[in-house]
């Protein structure tokens, strides 16, 4: 099969009428069992589904989809059975967690959001889609658009942080990147927007725990990124694991039908999260397997992931009148429609030649390196400690993550190419070919408990097993630091410490890393801290003792090259935080868009033992350039309800270093039917300026974007009144103006 033949079907989107005619014709030929079979997604791993069982399910029409197959050879084998041996020759759809790359890994999504650059995010996810589609994967279980205000939650690394406006922008950007201009676009794949809805609000930041959110919080904060993804054309949505206000999301008819389909007009299909149909029994919501299947189907779950409650029970439930065959037909139609839009009925196979050309290509590597350069956040740079001189003769790269390929990729890179990862130590070696670059772990870190991914991604083994070995390695790091011109400490969390089932009660640097950092700083050598993590960590000591702190998150396959470019000034940091960085875990959940309180002028004094403010505020990020924002102008003091707020500022690069700055606009409504947050992000733009360049930056906010869902009136409305507006480079922007809405 040629590449041209593989992608010929995607030259244009089929019309709605064409898709409907095809699907209507097909469902008329299908038995009830075949319809239900299409509504099943089967786990591909042999531990769940032996190879012979998988093939039999395909042959008999017992499944419509597989997840976790990533080998194009095996994908083609199963697809061939589906299109040549099953009765109606309906192709399979293969799904996988393409979270931040497939084989070539980009920075984690929290890092991508820190770029504040939706176009960059779209380009990067388009590259991930290209690699996945070449392997025969047509469906990504991404983007995760859950608002996350609690750094203890392990899956914070998968999302865009705490703000709904930034979350909306990143959700839409990822949908466009994965899916292209339309469903079925060449070298693109379907998205599955997850986890619908509110999963990021888990009690205590504990993964899988229940979520209790007021309707005000749901409407004004948590639902908004999902809505943006649906509006951007998301093909599928994944229902969440947990209880939402007492009703499990996978059986929540209000959520999946009233909101998603009726209010938002969603036309795609809903897939449950892993075993979450069966979990309706665990929640104490469904009485038995049949009840679970019926409740999920009646709520609007089109496809069941991994368990077989649908296949085992829905046919009998139809006979009993618990669910109608007409309902089953309507549930299966969108699944078939997406397969048709993808072109799978005509071109079902992965093109092996194209797979070999695309996978790990130079273009892929360049894309993820550029993403890593633009997503790092410079948290501290006292005395212009960075960038480092390229004339250094010796550098000690110290820390358990300094030369760890696996940890450089981060969580949710299960099938990433681990052999060709560039670590920070390797990147620095290549950047300084004439220097002595010594890499020393100093300490080792381990999670201390198994993860659900250990079988697929074995964690880095611990080698320092005795007190004597640990102390010897610690002293080796001290000696390396003393012998170097500069020390680059690479600290943070192992990749197993983030992601699913990876919540933490504390946010300290794991293991003995803090002790190592303090000991290295005590040598008197210049120290740069490179932080590798999927969440904010406790940097209280470092924030006053280490002159330069560069947070690179988990930077991906080209992380080492990107970090070296940043450290030596070939790239200029331009990332800004999308989460409020806490001083301690006890502050969580922590977010900037809080409400005014009885004593609003004493925000920092809410705890008696430490400030209650963040260590680094939402939107914060430094640069090697020196930016100045001035001359705020509000175009009009009055904005009509159907008008647009327009403001401008002057942005100046008062340095000899070209760079990019994120200009952010915040508003506050002073009075209304309900209290409003002290500040809300409403617009932002990333602006690149040359050395000593000045530019007028214009920002616009449609008046409708100032509306909110009021808990007093129980409806969304734009309420007239007075507003404050601030513009700056983080959530503590100082330039202030006023306007009113009439």
N, C-alpha and C positions, 0 to 999 in steps of 0.2 A: 504494500500500500504506500502511495506517495504522500508527502506532506500536503500537497495541493488537494488530493482526494480527501484527506482527513478533515480539512477545514473548509471545504467548498460549501458546506451547508450553512456556514455562519456569515455569508456575505451580506445578508440583510435579515432583519427580524421578520418572522412570519406574522401575518395579520391575526388579530383575535378571532376573526371568522374562520380562517384556515385552521387554527389550532382547535377551535371548538368542533368543527366538522370532523377532524381526525379523531379527536377524543370521543365524541358521541358515537361515531361509527365503531370504534374499538370496544367501548364498554358494552355495547349491544351484543357483542360476541362472547363476552366474559361470563363465566359462571360466578356465583357468589364466592366460592372458594378462591378463585383466581383474583377477584377484586380484593379479598382480604389478604391474600398473599402479597399483593403489591403494597399493602399497608404495613408490611413487616420489614424491619432492617435488622440484619443478622451480624453479630460480631464475628469478624473474620479470623481472629486469633485461634489457633488450634486448640488452646486450652478451653475455649468456649464452643467451638464448632469444628470438629475434625473434618479433614479435607473431603472425605467421602460423603459426609452428611451435608456439607455445603453444596457439593455438586448435585446431590439428590434434591435438595430444596430448590435449586435453580431449575432443574429438569422438570420438576412437577409443579412449578409455579408457586412454590411455598414462600418465596421471598422476593422482594422487589429491589433490595438494596443491600450492600455490605459496607461496613466500616472497618477501618484499620488494615485493609489490604493496600500495600504501597508498591509492590513489585509489578511492573507492567506486564511481565510474562504471565503471572498468575491471574492478573486482572483480565487479560485477553482470553485465557483459558476458560474462565468462568463466563465471560461475556459470550464466547462462542457457543457454549452449552445453552445459554439463554436464547440466543437468536437463531439457533439451528435445531435444538432438541425440545424446547418447551412448546406447548401446543400453539400458543399465539405469537411466539417469537418476540416477546416484549423484552427489550434490553434492560440490563441492570443499571443502577446508578451507584457509583462508588464514592463514599464520603470519607473524609479524614480531617483531623484537627490541624489545618494549615493556619496556624495562629500567627506566626511571624516568620514564615518561610517554610519550604518543603525540604529540599536537600541543602540549599544555600539559605542560611539563616540570617535574618535581619535583626535589628534590636527589638526587644520585647515591646508589646503595644503601649505600655505606660511610657516607655522611652519615646516611641514614635509620636505620641501625643505631646511630649515635651518639646517637639520641634515647633509646635504651634503653626504648622504648615500643612494644611490639608492636601495641597497638590503633591507634596513629597510623600505623604502617606498613600495617596492614590497610586503614584508611580511604584512605590515599593511593593504594595500588595498586588499590583498588576504583574510584577515580576514573579511573585510567589505563585500567583495563579497560573502563569505560563509554565512554570516548572511542574506544578501539580497536574495540570491538564495533559502535559506531554506524557506523564506516567499513567494516564487513564483515570485519574481522579477528577470528577466533575463537580465536586461539592465540598465546600469548606465549612467546618463547624466554627465559624467566625463571621463577623466580628463579635466579641463580647463587649457589650455597650453598657454594662451595669455601672451605675454610679457607685463609687467607693469612697467613703469618708473615714474609713478605719484601716489604718496601716497594718493592723494585726491580721487582717483577712488575707489569706495566701493568694487569692486570685486577683488582688488589686493589680498585680503585674500584667494582667490580660486586658485591662481597660484603659480609659482615658482620664481617670482620676475623679475629682469631686464635683466638677462644675457641669451643669446641664447644657449651657451654650457651647462650651468647648466640646462636650460629649456629643452634641448634635452634629457639630462640624466633622468630628473624627468618625462618627458612625457613617455619615453620608459619604465621606471620602473613601472609607474602606469598602463600602458597597460598590461604589463606582470602580475602585481598583480591582476588586475580585471579579465583578460581573461585566465590566466594560459598559459600553453605551446601551446595551440591551442584553437580556437573557439569551445566551447562545452566541454571543460575540466571540470571534476567533480568539483562541488561546486564553479564554476566561472561564470561570467556574461559578456555580451558584454559591450564594452565601446562606448561612443559617444564623440569623441574629439571635444572640443569647444573652442572658437566660431570662426568658420572659415570665415574670417580671419582678424586679426588686431584689434579686439574689444578693446584690452587693450590700444590702442593709441587714445582713444576718446579725442576730443578737450577739454582742460581745466580739464581733469579728470572727466568729467560729464558723468555719465552712460547714455547709449543710444545715445549719441551725435555722430555726424559724425566723420569719421576718414580720415585724409588726410596724406598719407605717400608716400614718394618717392619710386620708384621701388628699389633704392639702399637700403633703410631701410627695405622694404618688404623682399627682397632677402637675405640680410645679417643678419637681426635680427628677424623680426616678423614671417616669414613663417617657420623658421627652426624647432621650437619645433613641429609644426604640421607634418612636413615631418618626423621627428624622430618617431612620434607616428604611422604614416602610415607605415613606414618601420618596426616598431615593430609588425605590424599585426592588427592594429586597425580595428574593424569590421564596425564601423559607424562613421560618422562625422556630426556635427551639424553646419548648416549655421548660420551666425551671424545676429543680428538685423539691424545693422547700414549700412549707406552708406560707401563704401570704394572707395575713390577717385571719388565720384560722382555717383557710381553705387551700389545700394543696394546689399549686399552680397548674399541674398537669390535669386536674379535674375541675378547674376553675372556669365555669361557663361565662361568668361575667368578664373575665380577663380575655379568654380566647375567642369568644363570640361577640359579646356586647361591645367591648372596646376594640379588639383587633380587627374583626371583620365588619361589624356594622358601623362603628364610629369612624374607624380609620380606613375602611374599604379595602382591606388587605385581600388579595386575590391568589396568593401563593398557598403553600401548605405548611402545616405545623408538624414538627417531629418532636417526640418526647426526648428528654435527656435520658442518659443511660439508665435503663430499668425503672424509670420514674412512673410508668404505668403500673408496674407490679408494686411499686412502693406506695401506691395509694392504699394498699392493705396495711403496710407498715405504719403509715400515718394514722391508722384508725379511722380512715375515711371510707374505704370500701370494705365490704364484709368478706369477700372472697375474690378469686381470680376473675370470675365472670362479672362480678359487680365492678371490679376495677376496669375491665375492658369496656363495659357499657358506659361507665361514668366518663372515661377518657374520650370515647367516641362521641358521646352526646355533648361533651364540652367543646369538641372541635379538634382533637388530636388526629391528624391524618395518618401519621406513621408512628409505629411503636419502635423504639430503639432497643435492641438486644434481647428483650424477653419476648415470650410468645403468647401473651394473654389474648391478643387479637386472633391469632391463628387458631388457638385452642378453644376459644369461647364465643366469638362473635357470630358464627353460623347458627349455633344453638340459641343465642340471644335473639337473633332475627326470628327464629321459629317461635320463640316465646313472646314475641312482640315487645321486647325490651329496647330494641333498636330496629329500625326498618331497613330493608334493602335499599330503599331510595336514599336513605342517609349514607349508607355505605358507598353507594354509587357517587354521591356528591363528594364524599371524602376522598375517593380514589381519583377522581377526575383531575385535580390539580397536580397530582403526582405524575400522571401520564402526560399532562400538558407540559410539565417541565422537562420530561425526557424528550418530548417532541421538539421543544424549543432548543434544547441542547444539540439536536441533530442526531441523537443516538439511534433512532430507527434506521437511518441511512448510513451512518458512519460510527459504528459502535466501538471500534477498536483503537487502542493506543498505537501510535506510529513509532516503532522502535528506533528508526533512524532519527526521527525528530527528537525523541527522548534523549538520545545520546548527544545530540548537538546542543540542546537547550540546557541540560542539567549541569550545573556548575560552570556555566560559560563565563568568559571574561565580563560580559555585560551584566550577568547576575552578580558577580563579585564586586564590580564597580558600584552597582546600585546599593548593595548593602553597606559597603564602606562609606559611601556618601551619606547614607541614612545615619550611620553611627556617628559620623562627624557632626551632623546637624542636630542630634538629639541629646548629646551630652550637656550637662548643666554644670557650669562653673559656680560653685557655691562660695568660694573664698579665694582671694588672690592678693594677700597683703604684701605691700612693697613690690608689686609686680613680679612675684616669684616665678610666675609663668608668663610667657613661654620660656622654656629652658634653652640654653645655648646649644647649638649644634656642634660646638667645638669641645664639648666635654670629653675628657679622656677616660673616665670610668664612671659607671653607673651601677648601683646595687638595686635590683628589682626584687623586693621582699614581700612575702605574704603567701598564704595558701592558694590564692587565686592568680598569682603572678604568671604562672606557666601552665595553667590548667585549661586544656582545650574544651573539656566537657562543660566546665563552669562558665567559660566565656560565652557559650551558646545560650545558657539560661534554660529555664523550665519551658516545657511545651516545644521542645525541639527533638522529639523522640526519634525521628528518622532523618535528622540532619546529618550531613557529612562531617563526621567527627575527626577524620584523619587530616583534613585540609584546613582546620581552624587555625587562624593566626592569633596567638596569645599576646598579651601585653609585653612579656619578656621578648618574644620573637620579633614583635614589631619594633621595639626599641633597638634590638640588635641590628635589624635591617636598616634602621634610620641612622645608626652610628656605626658604620662598618669598620671604622678605624679605632673604635673605643673598646675598652674591656667592659662587657656587660655581664654581671654575675646575677643569676637568679637563685634565690634561696627561699624556701617555704617559711622557715622560722617557726611556724606552728602548723598544726593540721586542724581541720574542723570536720565534724560529722554531725549529721542530724540526730543520730542516736536511736532512731526508730525507723522501721521500714516504710517505704512509700508504695503507692499502688503502681508505680512505674518502674520499680527496681528490676523486674524481670526483663523489661525491654531496654532500660537504660541503667545498667549497673552503676552505682555511685563510685566515685573515686575511692579506691581502697586506702585505708589508714595503714601506714607503715611504721609510725612511731608508737610502739606498743608498751614501752617501759618508761618509767620516770627518767632514767638515765639517757635514753635515746631522745626524749623530748627536750631535756635540758641541753644536750649537745647540739641539737638543731637550733634551739633558741640562741645559744651562744655563737653558733656559726653565722646567724643573721646579724648579730651585733658586730662581729668581726668584719663581715662584708660591708656593713654600713660605715664602719670606721675607715675602711680602706677605699671608699668611693668618694668621688667629688659631689655626687648628689644621690639621694635615696628616693626611689619611687616605691611607695608602699601600695600594694594592691590587696585591699581588704574588703570584706563584705560577707555575703552569704553564699554557701554552696547552692547550686541550682536546685537541689532536692529540697531546699528550705523555702521554696516559693511554688506557687501554683495550687493545683487542686489538693485538698487534704493537707495543706501546708500553712495553716494558721499558727500564729505565735502569741503567747501571752506576754512576751517581752520584746523589746526592740533593740537590745544591746548587740554589740558585735559578738557573734558566737565564739565560744571557746576562749582562748587566751590571746585573742587578737588585740584587745585594748591594752593588755600588759605589754605586748610586743611593740605596739605603736609608741607607748610612753617611753619604753626603753630605748627605742631607736631615736626618738626626738631628744632624749637625754644625752646622746652622743655629741650633740651640737652640730651635726651635719645638716645641710639643707634637706628638707623633707617635703615631698609632694605626696598627698594621699589621693589615690585613685580608688574610688568606691564602686564596687560591683555588686548590685543588689536589684531586687524586684520590688522593693518597698523602702520608705524612709527608715533609717536606723538612728540610734542614739549617737549623736556627734557632739554632745555637749563639751567634752574635753577637747576634742580635735578642733572645734570651732574657735577656740581661743589659744591653742598651742601649735597648730599646724598652719603654716602660712598659706598653703594652696590646697584646696580640696576640689577635685574634679569628679563629679558623679557621672559615670558612664553607663549606669544601669547594667544590663547584660547586653553587650554590643554586637554579638553575633559572629558569623564566620570570619569577617574581616575586622573584627574588633581590635586586634593588636595594631594593624596598620592605621586604623582610625585614631586610636589613642595616641600613638606615636606622632601622627600628624598634628594632633591637638597639643600635645606636650611641647613640641618643638616649633609651633607657630605656623606650620604649613596649612593648618585649618584653624579657624577662630571659633571658639564656643559660642553658640547662639541659642541653646536650649533654655527653656524656662519651666519652672515647676508647675505641674498640674494638680499637685496635692499640697496641702499645708504640712510642713515638715515639723513634727512634734519634738519637744524636748524629752519626753518620756511617754511610755505606753499608757500611763495613767491619764493622759489627756485625751485619749481616743474615745469616741470619734471626734475628730477635729476638722473644722472647715471654716473658710473665711466668710461665707454668706450666711452668718448667724443672724439672729434677731436682736433688736435693741432690748435692753433689760432695765430693771429698776434703777441701777446705778451704771449707766452706759460709759462713764468716764473712767471707770476703774476695771477695764477689761482684763488687764494683766494681773489683777489682784484676786482672782477667783479662787486660787489656791494660796494657802499661807506658806507652803514650803518651797514653792518655785513659781516663776511667772506662768500664767495660764495661756500666754500667747505662743505662737509657733516660734521655733528656732529660725526657720526660713519661711516666709509667707508665700501663699499661693501666687503664682505668676512671676516669682523671683528668678533671676538668672543674670550672671555677670558675663563680661566679654573682655577681650584684649583691646577692643576699641573703647573710647569714652563717649557715651551718648548723652546728649542733653535734650530734654523736651521742654518746650516753652510756648508762649503765645497761644493759649487756648482761646478759640473763638467758637461761639455757638451761633450758627447761622441765623436763627430766629428764637426769640424768647418764648414764642408760642408755637406749638405743634398741633395741627389738626388731627382728629382721630383717624383720618385716612391718609395722613401725611407722613413725613420722615424727619427724624431728628438728624441734623447734619452738623458736624463739628470738624474743626481742623486744628492742628498743632504744627509747630515747627520742630522738626527732628534734625539735630546736628551731630555729626560725628566729629568731635573735637579732639581727634587724634590722627596720627599718621598711619593707622592700621584700618584697612577696609573691614567691614563687618556687617552683621545683621542684627536688628533689634526688633522686639515684639512690642508694638504700641497697643495698649489695652484701654478700653472704655468701660466704665462702670456707672451705674445709676442707682438712685434710691428714691422711691416714692414716699413723700413725707407723711401723707395721711390718706386714708381710704377706708373701705369696709372691713379691712383686716390689716394687721401689721405686715410690713414688708421687710426683707433682710436689709442689713445695714448697707450692703453693697451687692450688686449683681453684675457680673460680666455681661455685656450686651454686644460688644463688637471687638474685633482685634485684627491686626494685620502685621505681617512680618515684612520689614523693610530693609533692603540692603543698601548701604551707603559706602562710597569710596572714601579714601582718606580726606578728612576735612570737608566733606560734602555736606550740604544742607538741603533738606527737602521739606516741602509742605505735605503733611499727611492728612488725608481726609477720611473720616469715618462716618458711616450712616447707619441709623437704626430705624426701621419702620415702626411707626407708632404701635401697630398691632403686637410687636414684640415686647412692648411694655405692659401688655395685659397679663393677668394672672387669674388663677382659679381661686376664688374666695371661699374660705370655710364659713363665712357668714351668709353669703347668698347661694352657695353651692352651685356656682356656675363661673365660667370664665368670662371676664369682661375687661375692657380698658376703661379705667376709672379716671375722670378728669381730676386735675390737681397739680400741685407743685412738685418738681423733681430736682434732685441734685445730679450733677454729672461730674465725673472725674476722669482724667486721662493721664496715663503714665506708663510705666514699664513693669508694674506689679500691682497687686491688689491694695497696696497702700499708696496709690497714685495721689500726688499732692495738688496737681492743677485742677481747679474747681470752677464749675459754672452752674448756672441755673436755667431752667426752662419750665414751662407748664404745658399740660395737655388739655385741650378744650374739646 
